[in-house]
């Protein structure tokens, strides 16, 4: 009986919410900005260099749906996009050589439940918004470029999908870690990110909008198992040093149909 009542209540709530939705407005958008990571334990990762942002971009589509009737300020935003995340870091070793490391990935981003509030100001309207997003890195590389102590140049590039080959001791792989129980190497990159979008759009000239968006990720870019593998002490104790989470700033421009 309780299950039937719960199902009936959920159905009634969904029906009521659906009745309060206005007509959706669809748009496409493009954006550009910067991205980096925050919260890294730099000393524990063996670098005395500065973390610097990469160029960031996004391309996607968005739905803007008025809530509680078209004259009400509350708005539901939902979008899907292709974007990027990453950073680069330049560091020195013994003051004899300098190396630059780039991490650059491409991802699919979904932000299905963002809440906004529309403020009409004469010929334009301003809408601040906030809501969660989830993304999946489907491609990307790590690149290192520099010079060794003896003058030999270093320039290596490896995919985030590449896993170290147990039969090749010199095999280069991005943050691979060895699973003792499975007796094999595994990928250390954190392909999934979950975070928060927040920003504001300015709508003008009936069909156009421009705005700024911040994306703050919650997931470390390297998996916990990989971080523990890299910092396991001789006595077997494991350290969970922070690699850093993604932070992106984008300026966007869109066109509504």
Beta strands, then each sheet from edge to edge (+ up, - down):
strand 1: 25-38
strand 2: 50-52
strand 3: 54-66
strand 4: 74-93
strand 5: 97-121
strand 6: 124-147
strand 7: 153-159
strand 8: 177-179
strand 9: 184-186
strand 10: 192-204
strand 11: 208-220
strand 12: 245-256
sheet 1: 2+ 4- 3+ 1- 12+ 11- 10+ 6- 5+
sheet 2: 2+ 4- 3+ 1- 12+ 11- 10+ 6- 7+
sheet 3: 8+ 9-
end
